[in-house]
Amino acid sequence: MGDDENQPQKAIPAAVKAMVVDTLGGRVQVSWDPESAATPFGQLVFFAEFLEVSGLFDAWVEECPLIYSSPNAPKQRDVLGTWNLSILAGHRRYAHVTALRSDGVSPQILGMSKIVSEDALRRALGKIPEAEGTEWMRKHLFKSVAAACHTPWILDIDTTIKTLFGHQEGAEVGYNPHKPGRPSHAYHAYWMGNLRLLLDVEVTAGKTPRPPTMPNQG
């Protein structure tokens, strides 16, 4: 997998065994050659095959409540695909999305036409109604773990305090062991015990108390 489809393609040595992977963008030939330059997200092709077989990505895109009225707006699939790639790459800020724009392979295997800009991502997030967007994400998040819920399991609740600087919605002074007196958000994460499957995350104001511990769920 090269960095750019426009670059000269190096012939695959006979000793290098290639495999064919079906992705959302069609079939991709994968080979392992330690002497060739490769995309830093080479393993993504196997995750893309999982998304193609399961149909999870296509359903997630089709049911997204993001609607554009301008004919010049980016494609919904490009917006959501860029979000997906950025999260998989471990990005924490919109500005980090720029690092993806030099990768000509990853967008193809998700069936995208391009990586959108950080500004396009910000505008897209603002266009998704909060209630509809929350329901959309929860539905598809639960769909990915529903099969594991048929046996008894334990709900774990973890709270993380994120210190905030500047004027942000929900920034309130509460319990903050890292920087006492600073405004913060409180992230309440709900996990399926032992499996560590994430069921949901609630982003609340910094002074929101932790939810009470719940009994075993089944």
ZADO-1210 file (C-alpha; in nm, 4 decimals, padded with zeros to 6 digits):
<atoms>
<atom x="00.0000" y="00.0000" z="00.0000" code="MET" pos="1"/>
<atom x="00.1734" y="00.3157" z="-00.1144" code="GLY" pos="2"/>
<atom x="00.1243" y="00.6694" z="00.0119" code="ASP" pos="3"/>
<atom x="-00.0187" y="00.8080" z="-00.3098" code="ASP" pos="4"/>
<atom x="-00.1749" y="00.6402" z="-00.6103" code="GLU" pos="5"/>
<atom x="-00.0026" y="00.8925" z="-00.8382" code="ASN" pos="6"/>
<atom x="00.3448" y="00.7844" z="-00.7313" code="GLN" pos="7"/>
<atom x="00.5312" y="00.5244" z="-00.9416" code="PRO" pos="8"/>
<atom x="00.4292" y="00.1794" z="-00.8265" code="GLN" pos="9"/>
<atom x="00.7100" y="-00.0532" z="-00.7238" code="LYS" pos="10"/>
<atom x="00.6887" y="-00.4060" z="-00.8576" code="ALA" pos="11"/>
<atom x="00.6146" y="-00.6601" z="-00.5869" code="ILE" pos="12"/>
<atom x="00.9050" y="-00.9047" z="-00.5491" code="PRO" pos="13"/>
<atom x="00.8181" y="-01.2658" z="-00.6179" code="ALA" pos="14"/>
<atom x="00.9187" y="-01.3591" z="-00.2639" code="ALA" pos="15"/>
<atom x="00.6638" y="-01.1196" z="-00.1146" code="VAL" pos="16"/>
<atom x="00.3306" y="-01.2933" z="-00.0668" code="LYS" pos="17"/>
<atom x="00.0295" y="-01.0748" z="-00.1450" code="ALA" pos="18"/>
<atom x="-00.3272" y="-01.1105" z="-00.0219" code="MET" pos="19"/>
<atom x="-00.6543" y="-00.9711" z="-00.1507" code="VAL" pos="20"/>
<atom x="-00.8807" y="-00.7867" z="00.0934" code="VAL" pos="21"/>
<atom x="-01.2378" y="-00.6759" z="00.0167" code="ASP" pos="22"/>
<atom x="-01.2972" y="-00.3241" z="00.1498" code="THR" pos="23"/>
<atom x="-01.5657" y="-00.0568" z="00.1210" code="LEU" pos="24"/>
<atom x="-01.3727" y="00.0910" z="-00.1711" code="GLY" pos="25"/>
<atom x="-01.3324" y="-00.2379" z="-00.3554" code="GLY" pos="26"/>
<atom x="-01.0648" y="-00.5036" z="-00.3546" code="ARG" pos="27"/>
<atom x="-00.7196" y="-00.4069" z="-00.2306" code="VAL" pos="28"/>
<atom x="-00.4009" y="-00.6073" z="-00.2747" code="GLN" pos="29"/>
<atom x="-00.1912" y="-00.6093" z="00.0412" code="VAL" pos="30"/>
<atom x="00.1731" y="-00.7124" z="00.0527" code="SER" pos="31"/>
<atom x="00.4398" y="-00.6904" z="00.3183" code="TRP" pos="32"/>
<atom x="00.7712" y="-00.5510" z="00.1975" code="ASP" pos="33"/>
<atom x="01.0075" y="-00.4016" z="00.4616" code="PRO" pos="34"/>
<atom x="01.1943" y="-00.2066" z="00.1930" code="GLU" pos="35"/>
<atom x="00.8929" y="-00.0192" z="00.0559" code="SER" pos="36"/>
<atom x="00.7351" y="00.3027" z="00.1809" code="ALA" pos="37"/>
<atom x="00.3877" y="00.2350" z="00.3160" code="ALA" pos="38"/>
<atom x="00.0979" y="00.4245" z="00.4609" code="THR" pos="39"/>
<atom x="00.1200" y="00.4585" z="00.8423" code="PRO" pos="40"/>
<atom x="-00.2343" y="00.3190" z="00.8592" code="PHE" pos="41"/>
<atom x="-00.1607" y="-00.0032" z="00.6736" code="GLY" pos="42"/>
<atom x="-00.3470" y="-00.2186" z="00.9261" code="GLN" pos="43"/>
<atom x="-00.6615" y="-00.0164" z="00.8553" code="LEU" pos="44"/>
<atom x="-00.7288" y="-00.2252" z="00.5458" code="VAL" pos="45"/>
<atom x="-00.8196" y="-00.5259" z="00.7625" code="PHE" pos="46"/>
<atom x="-01.0540" y="-00.3164" z="00.9768" code="PHE" pos="47"/>
<atom x="-01.2112" y="-00.1863" z="00.6538" code="ALA" pos="48"/>
<atom x="-01.2738" y="-00.5465" z="00.5500" code="GLU" pos="49"/>
<atom x="-01.4590" y="-00.6022" z="00.8790" code="PHE" pos="50"/>
<atom x="-01.6696" y="-00.2905" z="00.8134" code="LEU" pos="51"/>
<atom x="-01.7495" y="-00.4152" z="00.4614" code="GLU" pos="52"/>
<atom x="-01.8527" y="-00.7646" z="00.5743" code="VAL" pos="53"/>
<atom x="-02.0565" y="-00.6437" z="00.8723" code="SER" pos="54"/>
<atom x="-02.2175" y="-00.3476" z="00.6955" code="GLY" pos="55"/>
<atom x="-02.1686" y="-00.1344" z="01.0085" code="LEU" pos="56"/>
<atom x="-02.0048" y="00.1614" z="00.8354" code="PHE" pos="57"/>
<atom x="-02.2574" y="00.1867" z="00.5502" code="ASP" pos="58"/>
<atom x="-02.5519" y="00.1748" z="00.7927" code="ALA" pos="59"/>
<atom x="-02.3864" y="00.4350" z="01.0162" code="TRP" pos="60"/>
<atom x="-02.3411" y="00.6718" z="00.7215" code="VAL" pos="61"/>
<atom x="-02.6894" y="00.6172" z="00.5752" code="GLU" pos="62"/>
<atom x="-02.8691" y="00.6931" z="00.9024" code="GLU" pos="63"/>
<atom x="-02.6635" y="00.9975" z="00.9993" code="CYS" pos="64"/>
<atom x="-02.8893" y="01.3018" z="01.0616" code="PRO" pos="65"/>
<atom x="-02.6432" y="01.5317" z="00.8837" code="LEU" pos="66"/>
<atom x="-02.8171" y="01.7154" z="00.5982" code="ILE" pos="67"/>
<atom x="-02.6614" y="01.9702" z="00.3630" code="TYR" pos="68"/>
<atom x="-02.8575" y="02.2061" z="00.1388" code="SER" pos="69"/>
<atom x="-02.5665" y="02.3507" z="-00.0592" code="SER" pos="70"/>
<atom x="-02.4604" y="02.1678" z="-00.3775" code="PRO" pos="71"/>
<atom x="-02.0993" y="02.2551" z="-00.2916" code="ASN" pos="72"/>
<atom x="-02.1100" y="02.0857" z="00.0483" code="ALA" pos="73"/>
<atom x="-01.8848" y="01.7852" z="00.1090" code="PRO" pos="74"/>
<atom x="-02.0266" y="01.4363" z="00.0801" code="LYS" pos="75"/>
<atom x="-02.1657" y="01.2903" z="00.3992" code="GLN" pos="76"/>
<atom x="-01.9481" y="00.9809" z="00.3564" code="ARG" pos="77"/>
<atom x="-01.6334" y="01.1946" z="00.3271" code="ASP" pos="78"/>
<atom x="-01.7180" y="01.3841" z="00.6465" code="VAL" pos="79"/>
<atom x="-01.7937" y="01.0737" z="00.8533" code="LEU" pos="80"/>
<atom x="-01.5044" y="00.8823" z="00.7017" code="GLY" pos="81"/>
<atom x="-01.2625" y="01.1615" z="00.7938" code="THR" pos="82"/>
<atom x="-01.3939" y="01.1564" z="01.1502" code="TRP" pos="83"/>
<atom x="-01.3474" y="00.7799" z="01.1593" code="ASN" pos="84"/>
<atom x="-00.9912" y="00.7897" z="01.0267" code="LEU" pos="85"/>
<atom x="-00.8951" y="01.0730" z="01.2602" code="SER" pos="86"/>
<atom x="-01.0219" y="00.8839" z="01.5652" code="ILE" pos="87"/>
<atom x="-00.8442" y="00.5644" z="01.4602" code="LEU" pos="88"/>
<atom x="-00.5223" y="00.7651" z="01.4194" code="ALA" pos="89"/>
<atom x="-00.5502" y="00.8833" z="01.7807" code="GLY" pos="90"/>
<atom x="-00.6129" y="01.2493" z="01.7015" code="HIS" pos="91"/>
<atom x="-00.7348" y="01.4757" z="01.9824" code="ARG" pos="92"/>
<atom x="-00.7868" y="01.8043" z="01.7986" code="ARG" pos="93"/>
<atom x="-00.9467" y="01.9098" z="01.4715" code="TYR" pos="94"/>
<atom x="-00.6133" y="02.0530" z="01.3544" code="ALA" pos="95"/>
<atom x="-00.4616" y="01.7037" z="01.3580" code="HIS" pos="96"/>
<atom x="-00.6855" y="01.6054" z="01.0654" code="VAL" pos="97"/>
<atom x="-00.4427" y="01.7851" z="00.8336" code="THR" pos="98"/>
<atom x="-00.1966" y="01.4991" z="00.8829" code="ALA" pos="99"/>
<atom x="-00.4369" y="01.2645" z="00.7024" code="LEU" pos="100"/>
<atom x="-00.4564" y="01.4689" z="00.3838" code="ARG" pos="101"/>
<atom x="-00.1239" y="01.3311" z="00.2547" code="SER" pos="102"/>
<atom x="-00.2511" y="00.9729" z="00.2732" code="ASP" pos="103"/>
<atom x="-00.3972" y="00.8716" z="-00.0613" code="GLY" pos="104"/>
<atom x="-00.4835" y="00.5151" z="00.0374" code="VAL" pos="105"/>
<atom x="-00.6928" y="00.5237" z="00.3539" code="SER" pos="106"/>
<atom x="-00.9820" y="00.7260" z="00.2032" code="PRO" pos="107"/>
<atom x="-01.0083" y="00.4787" z="-00.0849" code="GLN" pos="108"/>
<atom x="-01.0556" y="00.1729" z="00.1340" code="ILE" pos="109"/>
<atom x="-01.3509" y="00.3393" z="00.3086" code="LEU" pos="110"/>
<atom x="-01.5117" y="00.4309" z="-00.0227" code="GLY" pos="111"/>
<atom x="-01.4419" y="00.8028" z="00.0252" code="MET" pos="112"/>
<atom x="-01.3517" y="01.0548" z="-00.2433" code="SER" pos="113"/>
<atom x="-01.1315" y="01.2725" z="-00.0206" code="LYS" pos="114"/>
<atom x="-01.0308" y="01.3810" z="00.3298" code="ILE" pos="115"/>
<atom x="-01.2264" y="01.6935" z="00.4273" code="VAL" pos="116"/>
<atom x="-01.0738" y="01.9895" z="00.6101" code="SER" pos="117"/>
<atom x="-01.0910" y="02.0537" z="00.9829" code="GLU" pos="118"/>
<atom x="-01.3257" y="02.3486" z="00.9200" code="ASP" pos="119"/>
<atom x="-01.5662" y="02.1217" z="00.7301" code="ALA" pos="120"/>
<atom x="-01.5692" y="01.8840" z="01.0274" code="LEU" pos="121"/>
<atom x="-01.6507" y="02.1649" z="01.2701" code="ARG" pos="122"/>
<atom x="-01.9374" y="02.2905" z="01.0550" code="ARG" pos="123"/>
<atom x="-02.0738" y="01.9381" z="01.0093" code="ALA" pos="124"/>
<atom x="-02.0821" y="01.8748" z="01.3829" code="LEU" pos="125"/>
<atom x="-02.2762" y="02.1975" z="01.4328" code="GLY" pos="126"/>
<atom x="-02.5362" y="02.0891" z="01.1756" code="LYS" pos="127"/>
<atom x="-02.6268" y="01.7642" z="01.3516" code="ILE" pos="128"/>
<atom x="-02.9225" y="01.8158" z="01.5910" code="PRO" pos="129"/>
<atom x="-02.8147" y="01.7149" z="01.9409" code="GLU" pos="130"/>
<atom x="-03.1095" y="01.4863" z="02.0208" code="ALA" pos="131"/>
<atom x="-03.1077" y="01.3116" z="01.6831" code="GLU" pos="132"/>
<atom x="-02.7296" y="01.2835" z="01.6807" code="GLY" pos="133"/>
<atom x="-02.7232" y="01.1300" z="02.0281" code="THR" pos="134"/>
<atom x="-02.9876" y="00.8733" z="01.9355" code="GLU" pos="135"/>
<atom x="-02.8044" y="00.7908" z="01.6099" code="TRP" pos="136"/>
<atom x="-02.4710" y="00.7317" z="01.7822" code="MET" pos="137"/>
<atom x="-02.6171" y="00.5321" z="02.0709" code="ARG" pos="138"/>
<atom x="-02.8100" y="00.3067" z="01.8345" code="LYS" pos="139"/>
<atom x="-02.5048" y="00.2144" z="01.6292" code="HIS" pos="140"/>
<atom x="-02.2730" y="00.1935" z="01.9274" code="LEU" pos="141"/>
<atom x="-02.5046" y="-00.0538" z="02.0966" code="PHE" pos="142"/>
<atom x="-02.5402" y="-00.2515" z="01.7728" code="LYS" pos="143"/>
<atom x="-02.1666" y="-00.3255" z="01.7844" code="SER" pos="144"/>
<atom x="-02.1866" y="-00.4780" z="02.1341" code="VAL" pos="145"/>
<atom x="-02.5403" y="-00.6210" z="02.1414" code="ALA" pos="146"/>
<atom x="-02.4229" y="-00.9766" z="02.0765" code="ALA" pos="147"/>
<atom x="-02.2130" y="-00.9680" z="02.3938" code="ALA" pos="148"/>
<atom x="-02.5142" y="-00.8735" z="02.6082" code="CYS" pos="149"/>
<atom x="-02.6837" y="-01.2142" z="02.5880" code="HIS" pos="150"/>
<atom x="-02.4866" y="-01.3437" z="02.8872" code="THR" pos="151"/>
<atom x="-02.4721" y="-01.1930" z="03.2395" code="PRO" pos="152"/>
<atom x="-02.2392" y="-00.8948" z="03.2636" code="TRP" pos="153"/>
<atom x="-02.1352" y="-00.6166" z="03.5019" code="ILE" pos="154"/>
<atom x="-02.1658" y="-00.2451" z="03.4302" code="LEU" pos="155"/>
<atom x="-01.8571" y="-00.0407" z="03.5269" code="ASP" pos="156"/>
<atom x="-01.8844" y="00.3380" z="03.5554" code="ILE" pos="157"/>
<atom x="-01.5660" y="00.5441" z="03.5298" code="ASP" pos="158"/>
<atom x="-01.5437" y="00.9200" z="03.5734" code="THR" pos="159"/>
<atom x="-01.2674" y="01.1277" z="03.4140" code="THR" pos="160"/>
<atom x="-01.2133" y="01.4969" z="03.4861" code="ILE" pos="161"/>
<atom x="-01.0923" y="01.7068" z="03.1914" code="LYS" pos="162"/>
<atom x="-00.9530" y="02.0479" z="03.2829" code="THR" pos="163"/>
<atom x="-01.0729" y="02.3276" z="03.0521" code="LEU" pos="164"/>
<atom x="-00.9133" y="02.6583" z="02.9606" code="PHE" pos="165"/>
<atom x="-01.1040" y="02.9469" z="02.8070" code="GLY" pos="166"/>
<atom x="-01.4793" y="02.9800" z="02.7726" code="HIS" pos="167"/>
<atom x="-01.6382" y="02.6465" z="02.6822" code="GLN" pos="168"/>
<atom x="-01.9948" y="02.5282" z="02.7202" code="GLU" pos="169"/>
<atom x="-02.0454" y="02.3355" z="03.0429" code="GLY" pos="170"/>
<atom x="-01.7159" y="02.4471" z="03.1966" code="ALA" pos="171"/>
<atom x="-01.7864" y="02.4603" z="03.5701" code="GLU" pos="172"/>
<atom x="-01.5770" y="02.4463" z="03.8854" code="VAL" pos="173"/>
<atom x="-01.6114" y="02.1158" z="04.0655" code="GLY" pos="174"/>
<atom x="-01.3905" y="01.8357" z="04.1899" code="TYR" pos="175"/>
<atom x="-01.0630" y="01.8670" z="03.9995" code="ASN" pos="176"/>
<atom x="-00.7682" y="01.6811" z="04.1546" code="PRO" pos="177"/>
<atom x="-00.5254" y="01.7941" z="03.8830" code="HIS" pos="178"/>
<atom x="-00.5911" y="02.1694" z="03.8933" code="LYS" pos="179"/>
<atom x="-00.8173" y="02.2591" z="04.1887" code="PRO" pos="180"/>
<atom x="-01.0353" y="02.5605" z="04.1183" code="GLY" pos="181"/>
<atom x="-01.0163" y="02.5286" z="03.7398" code="ARG" pos="182"/>
<atom x="-01.3362" y="02.4702" z="03.5355" code="PRO" pos="183"/>
<atom x="-01.3712" y="02.1241" z="03.3896" code="SER" pos="184"/>
<atom x="-01.5901" y="01.8676" z="03.2185" code="HIS" pos="185"/>
<atom x="-01.6766" y="01.5363" z="03.3802" code="ALA" pos="186"/>
<atom x="-01.6772" y="01.2365" z="03.1462" code="TYR" pos="187"/>
<atom x="-01.8935" y="00.9483" z="03.2717" code="HIS" pos="188"/>
<atom x="-01.8010" y="00.6328" z="03.0783" code="ALA" pos="189"/>
<atom x="-02.0069" y="00.3136" z="03.0937" code="TYR" pos="190"/>
<atom x="-01.8159" y="-00.0085" z="03.0294" code="TRP" pos="191"/>
<atom x="-01.9067" y="-00.3734" z="03.0092" code="MET" pos="192"/>
<atom x="-01.6951" y="-00.5281" z="03.2848" code="GLY" pos="193"/>
<atom x="-01.3990" y="-00.7546" z="03.1957" code="ASN" pos="194"/>
<atom x="-01.4609" y="-00.7184" z="02.8215" code="LEU" pos="195"/>
<atom x="-01.3964" y="-00.3421" z="02.8477" code="ARG" pos="196"/>
<atom x="-01.6533" y="-00.2698" z="02.5790" code="LEU" pos="197"/>
<atom x="-01.7616" y="00.0940" z="02.5833" code="LEU" pos="198"/>
<atom x="-02.1394" y="00.1328" z="02.5939" code="LEU" pos="199"/>
<atom x="-02.1761" y="00.5083" z="02.6300" code="ASP" pos="200"/>
<atom x="-02.0030" y="00.8299" z="02.7422" code="VAL" pos="201"/>
<atom x="-02.1782" y="01.1311" z="02.8909" code="GLU" pos="202"/>
<atom x="-01.9967" y="01.4652" z="02.8779" code="VAL" pos="203"/>
<atom x="-02.1284" y="01.6751" z="03.1650" code="THR" pos="204"/>
<atom x="-02.0404" y="01.9931" z="03.3529" code="ALA" pos="205"/>
<atom x="-01.7472" y="01.9719" z="03.5924" code="GLY" pos="206"/>
<atom x="-01.9614" y="01.9770" z="03.9051" code="LYS" pos="207"/>
<atom x="-02.1905" y="01.6934" z="03.7938" code="THR" pos="208"/>
<atom x="-02.1691" y="01.4126" z="04.0508" code="PRO" pos="209"/>
<atom x="-02.0812" y="01.0609" z="03.9537" code="ARG" pos="210"/>
<atom x="-02.3871" y="00.8403" z="03.8854" code="PRO" pos="211"/>
<atom x="-02.4631" y="00.5851" z="04.1574" code="PRO" pos="212"/>
<atom x="-02.3139" y="00.2394" z="04.1118" code="THR" pos="213"/>
<atom x="-02.5595" y="00.0048" z="03.9443" code="MET" pos="214"/>
<atom x="-02.6075" y="-00.3682" z="04.0142" code="PRO" pos="215"/>
<atom x="-02.5194" y="-00.6462" z="03.7741" code="ASN" pos="216"/>
<atom x="-02.6952" y="-00.6152" z="03.4414" code="GLN" pos="217"/>
<atom x="-02.8185" y="-00.8947" z="03.2227" code="GLY" pos="218"/>
</atoms>
